[in-house]
Amino acid sequence: MLSLSKIPVVIISIDAGGTMTDCLAVREDGSFLLGKALTNYEDESISFTESVRDALQDPSPDLSNLRTCVYAGTLLLNAVLTRRGLKTGLLTTKGFEDTLYFMRGHSWLGYSYVDKIHSVTHMYPDVYPGPLVPRKLIKGIEERIDWKGRVVIPLNEDEVRKAVKDLINEACQSIAICFLHSQINPVHELKAREIAKEVVKEMGVNVDIVLSSEVSPRGKETERMTTTVIQAFAAQPAAKQLLKVESAAKKMGFKGSLYTVLSYGGFVDIRYPRLVETLISGPIGGVIGAKWIGELLGEKNIVATDLGGTSFDVGIIRDGIIYLEREPEVARYMLSLPMVRTDSIAAGAGMVVRVDPVSKVITLGPESAGYRVGVCWKYSEPTISDCDVVLGYLNPDYFLGGKVKLNKNAALKAIEEKIAEPLGLDVYDAAYLAIAALHARMSDWLNATLMARGYTPLDYVLMSYGGAGPLHMWGFDAIPFKDYITFKFAACFSALGNAAADYIVREHKSVDIVVPPNPDNETIIKVGEQINSAWEECEKKQLEILTSQGFSEEQITFKQIAYMRFTGQLEDHEVYSPKSRIRKPEDWKALVKAFEDVYTSIYPRAALFSEAGITIREVATMALVSGTVKPRITKKLMSGEKPPEEAFKGQRDVYYEGKWVKFDVWEMNPLKPGNKISGPAIIEHPMTTLVVPPGRRIYVDEFEFIHYVREVR
């Protein structure tokens, strides 16, 4: 039998965050190795290499047995936030040159509640930190296609030629083209690209040409234009970084292609032509991982919670389906970009704790100390982490396994001066009150997220992960979820999710379909032809992309999607079609039934409005590739309820509900399936800490997942 150190690593999954780069290395037997490194913004291949070395505990890792290497990060997002992308020009329909600046009037995006109600504080992102495309680099072109896709004004080819020359003379490195209604009929965008390429060749320069009809073929002009501009502005610099990461992996013996993670779940080759779809992949991996774990446990309804230093992210999986947001807000922009739906608030272990000088109420954030933790390490103001250290929940000598030593005395002094004295409280009561404020915020957010969709927690399993997830899970354990589960690998859970993702490509297309109530068979056949034609067009594009990346048609399966609403309503709903094509009335009825099931999962059945008919403005297909390597978590033999003696680390005093209580302290990694620990207890891991207060207990299941139980009194 091979020793653990000899079992080859077959999957490397990287989650490169703003502070740390997490590495999860999966061995052939399904066991995991975890590693971390500080993210190197200038060259992420360096932090990639360091995190792999840390995980494998090897200065010269051998990745020759590696089958899958996945890299999720914030490369595009960082380029947008810091405005470190290509100098980009924009061609758009004459008269719509300011569309990028209007932003549908959403001047409050990204602001706190206080700022939202005081518009005098608002600054558009194109004022600060600055525009993605300066106004002088936006050129209006005479052309017009109407909302039905009919050419109303022909494309002025001379204006296109002159505009492209002007932009090249302004040293533009990339040109985005976004004409009105091109998602219905892209003929003008295609011709404009043809002309632009001719000009680029004549002038002997290297300039990317990006079309909105290919990047985001959906309605809503502002979101489509912004998404196209971000692709033109940030995709190429991100691709260069990803290629450097791939090169670093190959230097360690990796023989394959590097994958990256899409904002809607799933991964693709880093040469994927629409890298803008990878804009956000951090919280996404956690939701994917929660779904994958749910499949192992036979659980279809899951609330996935990710608590780090800055935010508390909540994702809901219902009936085994991860739902998407098609117009998310990212970096204070509204985008036309499918993205896993997560609801986030400013809440985390790094949140700055203050006292409002007028109301004498504790406030949290919105600032976060991030990697600087708090006064206990490298930050100037007290944070939730300082409170955790002072009250005994967090071991100052075991942060990141002891690599970072936290200063408890400095935290105590800061909390006393800046929180306790202004409130007239004992320093420990003040710190406990700050933690209670965090817990109240998370509890309220969980309840609001569920109730807004009409769901009850009794039907859901809650999974808690992120570096601070297990540390503060006890703060919302009064919510009656079906089960609470956390993990030994909670700190790298998103990296696990990325490794477990499928190879997926989505393709969307705008349509204009209005179906009257009680349609006759002839109408249904015509509607089916329209839907089928759009699905076939999407599938053709996906086949071209996937086969060009080396996959065979036999490996590819499709799922068909329609976005449906009752005619007259403003919002549509994502509906997975039970039929791959709508060829007969029964197929249409099956699609309508699926729509009504989705609708009544949100609204009462009495709200069904079939008398209005149905409108479909968009369809999509999802292409999945089979045969990709996945992590494997296997069942293990059950041990007794008593944990191994070597796991016990002693006791320490912890401040809980107004008094000091002796908590048993355990090491997490040695715990075996079947082990049970009753609170009060602290269970430590080099990358996280699990708090088990009095009246609670945990048990380890056969997968080594940790179930947390609030005992009935």
N, C-alpha and C positions, 0 to 999 in steps of 0.2 A: 504494500500500500504506500502511495506517495505521501511524503510529509507535506504539510500545508504550503511550505515555502517552495515546493517543487511543482505544485499544481499550476498549470499555465493560466495566465489571464487571457480571457477571450473577448471581454468587452471593457472599454474605457469610456466613461461618460463624464463630461466636464460641464459644470455650471459656473460660468465666470460672472460673478456679481460685481457690483461697484466697489466692494471692499476685498472680498475673498474669492479665490477660485477653488471650488470644491471638486474633488476627483473621487469618483466611485469606480473601483476596479473589480470586475466580476470574474471570479475564477470558473474553471470548467465545471466544478461541482456545485456552482451556484452561490458559494460563499463570497462575502464582500470584503474589500479593503477600502479604507477611507483615507483621504489625504487633503491637505489644504495648503494654499500659498497666497500671499498678497497679490492681488491683480496688478499686472504691469500694463498700464494704459498705452504706453508707447509701443510696446511689442508684446502682445499677449502670448506669443509662442514661448516666451521666457517663463511666464507664470504657469502656462500649460505644462512645460517640462518639469518645473519645480513641484507642482502638485502631483504629477505622476510619480516622481521620485519619492515624494513624501508618502504616498499611498503604498508603494511597493517596497519602501525602505531600502532603496537600491540607487546608488549614484549613477549607475549605467544600466537602466532598465532594458530588458529584452522584450520587444513587442512583436516578435516574429510569429507568435501564435495568435495574435490579435485578429479577430474577425470583424469587429465593429468598433469604430471610434466616433463618438458623438460629441459635438462641441456646441453648447448653448451659451449665449452671452448677450451683451448689450452693445455690440459694436455699432450697429446702425443707430440705435437710440443715443449713444454717446456722441456720435457724429452730429446728430440733429441738435442735441442739447448744447453742445459746445460750438456749433456752427463750423465744424472742421470737416467739410466735405468738398466736393468739386465745385468750382465756379460754374453756376448753372444759369442757362437762359430758358425762356419759356415762350412758346408760340401758342396763342389762343385766339378765339373768335373775336373779331374787332367789336369793341364795345364792352367786352368782358375782361379787360386787362386788370381790373382791380378785384376780381373774384377771390384771388388768393389772400387778399387783405381783409375783405369783408367778413369772412369766417362765419357766415350765417348769424352774426351778432352775438356769438357765444363768448363775450368778453370775460365771463366769470370762470371759465374753465381752469381748473387747477388751483383755484383759490379756496381758502378756508371759509367757513360759514361767516365769520366776522367780516372778512374782506368782500364776500359776495354781496352783502347788504350795504357796502360803502363803495360805490363804483368809482369814486374819486381816486381810489388806490390802484385801480386796474391799469395794467399796461399790456397791450397786445404782444404776443411773442415776436411779432415782426418789428416791434419797437425795441423790446428787450427780450432776449439777448441780440436780436437783429433779424433781418429777413433772410429766408432761405434763398429768395431770388429778389434782388433789388429792383425797384420799379423800372429803372432805365433798361433792364435786361428782359422786360416783358414786352413782347411785340404782338400787336393786334393784326390779324390777317382777315381780309375780306373773304368771307365764306359763310354759309349757313345751311344747316340740315335741321329740319323740324323734328318735333317729338315723335313723329311717325317714321322717321328715317328717310324722308323725301328731301332731295336736294332743292333748296329754295334759291340760294345764291351760289353759283359755281365758285370753286376755289381759285383765288387770284394767285396764279403760280409765280408771277413776277414779284409780288410782295413776299412770298415765301423765300424766294431766292435772295432778295435784298436783305430780309430780316436775318437769315442764316449768316450771310456775309458779315453783317453788322455785329452779330453776336460773336462770331469767330474773331473779328477784329478787336472785340472787347476782351479777348483771351478766355472765352467760355470753354470749359472742358467737357460740358455735357449740355444737351438741349432736350427739354421736355416739350411734348406737343399734346395739347388738350383742347380739342374743339367741342363745341356744344353738340350734345346728343350723338357723339361718335360711338357711344356704347351700343346704339341701335344700328348705325351705319358708319363704319370706319373708313369709307372710301376717301375722304379728304385727308385724314391722318396718314393713311398709307401713301397717298400721292405726295404729301408734304415730306414724308420721310425719304421717299425716292429722290425728290429734288434736293433735300438736305444732304444726302449721301453724295450726290453728284458734286455739290459745292464743296463739301469736305474733301473729296478726292482732288478737285481742281486746286484747292488751296494748300494741299499737302499737309493736313493736320490730322490729329487723332481725337475725334469728338464723338461721344456716345449720343445716339438719338433714341429717345424713350417715348413710347406712345401710351396714352391713357387707355385706349381701346384694348391694349394687350396687358397692361399692368393691372387695371381695375375696370373691367367692362361692366360697370354698374351705374345706375342713376345717381342723382345728387351731385351737382357739378363741383361744389366746393370741396367735398370730401374726395372726389375722384381726382381733382386737380392737385390737392395737397399730397395725396398718396403717390401720384405720378412724379411730382417734384422731389419727394423724399427718395424715391427710387433713383432718380437721375442724380441727386445731390450726394447720397450716402452709400449706395450699393457698391460702387467700385472700390472705395477705400476699405469698406468692410470685407469685400472679397479678397483684397490683397492681404489683409490680416489673417483671414481664414486659410489662405494658401500657405502663409508662413507657418501657421499651426500645423497644417498637414505635412509640410516639409519637416518640421521638428519631429512629428510622429514617425515619418519615414526614416529619419536618421536613427531612430531607436528600433528599426526593423519592421515597422508596420508596412504591409504590402497593398492595402486597399485605398479607397477614397474616403476622405473625411466627410461626415454628415453634420448638418446643422439642424436646428429645431424650428419648426414653423409656429407662428403665433396661434394657429388653430389646432395645434397638436399634430404629432407625427414629425418625421424628419426627412430631409432630402439631401442630395449631393450638394456640396458648397458651390457647384457651378450652376445651380438652379437659376433660371433667368429672371425670377421675380424675388430677389433677396429681401425686398421691402416686407415680404410676408414673414420674415424672421425678426421683425422689429422688437417684439416682446416675446421672450421665451422663458424667463425666470419663473414666475408663478405658474406658468403653463405646465411645466414638468411635474409639479406637485399634484395637480389635478389629474394628469394622465396616470401618475403613479398610484393615486388613490383609486382610480377606476380599475387598474390592473390588480391591486391588492384585493379590491372588492370581488373581482372575478375568482380569485383564489378562495375567498371565504364564502362565496355564494351570496354576496350582498350587492344589490343593485341601486339602493338609495343611500347616498353618502354625502356628508358635509365635510369638505376638505378644508382644513384651516392651517395657514402658514403664518407663524409669528417669528419675525426676525428682530432686527434692531430698530426698524423704521415703520413698518406697516404690518397690519393684520389683514391677510387676504383670505377671502372665503369663496370657495367654489362649490357648486351644488351639482351632483350627479343624480339624475332621476331615471329610474327604469334602465339603468346601465348606459344612459346617453349623456354625453358632455355637450351642453348647449353653447352656442356661439353668440357673440356680439358682433354685428356686422358694421356698426359705426361707432367703434370705441373712441374714447378720448385718450390720447397719448401725447405727452410733452406739450399739453395745452392746445393740441390740434384735434379736430374731428377728422377721422380717417375712414376711407372706404376699404376696410381690411378685415376679413374674417378673423376673429380672435376668441379664444376660450373665454367664456364669461366668468369673470371674477369680480367680486365686490370688495373694495379695499378701503380701509380707513387708516389715518395716522395713529398708530398704536404699536408700541414695541418696547423691547428692553432698553433701547438707547434713547427713548423719549426724554427730553429735558423737562424737569419738574420745577414749576414756579408757583408762587402765590400771587394772585391778583391783588394789587395794593389797595383797591377800593372795596371789592366784595369780600376779600379775605377767603377766597376759594382757591383750591389747588387747580392749576391748569397743567395740561400735558402738551408739550410740543408747541408748534408743529415741527420744530427743529429736532434732529436726532444726532447723537454723538457718533453714530456709525461705528467704524472700526476703533474709534478712540474710547469707546465703552462708557466712560463717565469720569468724574473727578478721581475715582479710584485708579484710573490709568492716565489718560492723556487729554481729558476734556476739562473745560473751565467751569461748567455748571453741573449741578447734581442731576442724575438721571434715574430711571427705574432700576438700572443695574446697580447703582450705588445703594439704593434701598434694599435690593436683594442681598447685597454683600453685608450691609449693616445688620439686617435682621436674621442672617444665618442661612438663608435659602441657597445662596451661592457661595461656594468655597473659594476664598481669595487666592489660595495656594494651588488650585486645581483648574484654573481657567485655561481652556485649550490644553488640557492634560498637564498643566503646570508650566507650559511654555511662556505664559504671561502671568506675572504676579500682580495681583490687585492690592491697592493700598486701602485697607479698611479704615484706618484712622483718618485719612484725608477725606474719605466719603462721609464719615461720621461728623466731622467738623463742618463740611459744606452743608449737609442736611440740617444741622443744628442752626447754623447762621441764616440760611436762605429759606428754610421751610418751617422748622419748629418754632423759632423765635417770633417770626411774623404772625404765626397762628396761635401763639401762647400755649403750645403743646410740648409734651415730652418728646424728645428726639425720635424715640422708637415708635410712639404713637403717630407722629407726623409721617415717618417713613411708611408705616403700615397703611395710613390713610392714602398716600400716593399710590401704593400698589392696589388698594381697593378702588381707586378712581380708574386705573387701567382696567381692572377686572370688570367694573361696571360698564365701561365703554365697549369692551369686547362682548359682554353678555347682551347689551342692548343691540349691538350690531348683528349678532347671530340671530336674535329673535326677529329683528326687523327684516333681515334678509330672507328668512323663512316665511314670515307672515305676509310679506309683500307678494309672494307667489302662492299663498294659500296652502302652505305645507305645514305639517305638524312634526316636531322633532321626534315624536314617538316612532315614526316610520323610518328614521334615519340613523345610520352609524356615523359618529363623528371620528375623524382621523386628525390627529394633532401632530404637526411636524414643524420643521424650522429650528434654528438653534435655540430659540426661547420658547418654542411650543410646549414641550413637556414641563418646563419650568413654571409656566403660568396656566396650565390646563385646569388646575384646581379652581381657578378664578371664575369659571363659568360652568362648573359641574352640577349646579342646581337645575340646569336645563335638562329636562327628562329625555335625553337621547336614548335610542335603543341600546347603544353600546359606545364606549369611549375607547379608542385604540391609539397607542403611540408605538414608537419603534426605536430599536437600538441605533439605527441609522437615520434618526429623525433629522439630524443636521444636514445630511446629504440626500434627503428624500427627493428633492427636485431632480437631482442628478440621476437617481434611480428611475424616476418617471421618464426622463429623457431616454434612458437606455431601453426602457420597456415600450417606447412608442413604436407605432407602425410607420412604414414608409408610405406617406400619404401625399397626394396632390389634389387640391380642389380647383375647380374651374367654375366661374359664375358667368351668367349671361342674362342681360335684361330682355324681357319680353313684354308684350302688351295683350293680355288675355283677360277678357271679361265674360264670365259664364252666367247666363240668366238663371233664375230659380227654375227648378224642374226642367232641365234642358232635354230636348228630344234627342234621339239617337244620332241623327245627322249632325247636330251641333256638337255632340260629344266626340264624334269621329274627327271633325274639323279641329276641335280643341286638342285632341290627342295628337293630331299631326303636327300642330304648332309646338307642343311640349316635346314630342319625340325628336323633332328636328333640332331643337335647342340642345337637348341632352346629347344627341349624336355629335353635334358640333363641339360641345365641351369634351366629350370622350375622345374625339379625334385629336384635339390639341394635347390631351393628357398622354395619349399613346405616343405621339411624336416626341414629347419630352422624355418619357420613361424609357422608350426603346433606344433613344439617343444616349441614355446613360447606362445601357447594357442589359436592361431587363427584357425578358421575352414576353410576348403577349399572353402566354399561358400563365405567367405569374401575376397578371393584373386582373383584378376584379373591380367592378364599379357599383357604387351606390348612387341612386338618383334622388334628387331633392327638389322640392317646390316650395316657394315662399308664398303662403296663401293668407287671404283675409276675406271677411265678408265685405262685399262691395259697399263703399261708403266709409269704412273704417280706415284709420290712419296707420295702424301698425299691422304688419304681417307676422306670420309664425313659420318657423322652419319645420318642414314636414318631410320625413323620409318615406319615399313611396314604397308601398308593398309590392308594386309591379315595376319591372324594369322599363316597360313601355305601356302607353295608354292606347290600346288597339280596339277595345270594345267597351260598351257601357259598364260592364262589371268591373273593368280596370279603373274606370273613373270613379265609380262608387267606392272602391277600395281606397283610393286616394282621398276622397272626401271624408270617408270614415276615419282615416288616419289623422286628417286635419281636425276633425271634431274631437278626437281623443286628446290631441295636444291642447286644443282650445278649452276643453272642460277640465283639464288638469290645472288650469289657471283660474278659470271663471266657472260659476255654477252652470249647470246644464240649462237652466232657464234662460241664460244669456245667449244661447245658440240663435243665430239669425239667418237661417237658411232661406227665408223669404226674400232676402236682399240679393241673393246670388253670390258668386265667388269671383274675386279678382286675383290674378297672379301677375306680378310685375317682374319676377326674377325666378330663375331656376339655377340649379347647380348640379354638378356630379362630383363624386369623390372617388378617386382611383387608389386602391390599396394594393401593395405589392406583397406577395407571400414569399416565404422562404428566407426572411431576414432573421438574424440571430437575436435572441431575447435573453434577458437574465432568467435564472431559474431559482426559485425558492422552493426547497423541498421540505416535506414533513420530517420531523426528527422524533426519536424515541422519547416518550414521556418519562421524566424523572419523578421523584417524590415531591411533595409540597414544600419540604424544607430546603431552602437555598443552600448551596455549598458553603462551608465555613470560610473559605478564602474570599468569598464575596463580602463578608461583613467587615466594615472598616471602623466600627466604634459608634460613638454617639456625639451629638453636639446640640447646643442650645439654639432653639429657633423661636423667634417672637411670633406668636400666633394668637389672634383674637384677644389682644390685650395682656398676654402673659407669656413668660418664657416656658417652653416645653422641650423636654428631651426627645430628640428625634434620632432614631437609629439611622446609621449611614451605611449604604451598600454600594458596591461597585456593580455597574450594569452588565458589562460584558460576560462575566462568569455565570449569570443566571441561566437556568436550564428550563426546557419545557416542563410544565407542571408546577414549577416553583410559585409560591404565594408569599406576599409580604403585606402585612397589615400596617396601617399608619398608627402613629406618626413616624414617617420615614422619609429619608432623602436618598435617591438612587442616582449615583453619579456616573457620568461617561466623560471621556476626554473632550467631547464636543457638545455635550448638553447635560442638563440636570432635570430629573423628574421629582416633583414634590408630591408626597402622599400624606395629606394632613390626617389628624385623628378622625376616625369614622369612615375612612376610605381604605381600600386595599387594591393590590394589583395581582394579576396572575399572568404567567407566561404560557402562551398556547404552543401547539406543536410546530408552528412556523417561527417561533420565537418572537411573535408580536406580543406587545404588552397591553393587556386589557385593564382598564382603570374602572373601579366600581365604587360608587357612593353607597355605603351600607344604610339600610333602612333602620331608623332608630325607633 
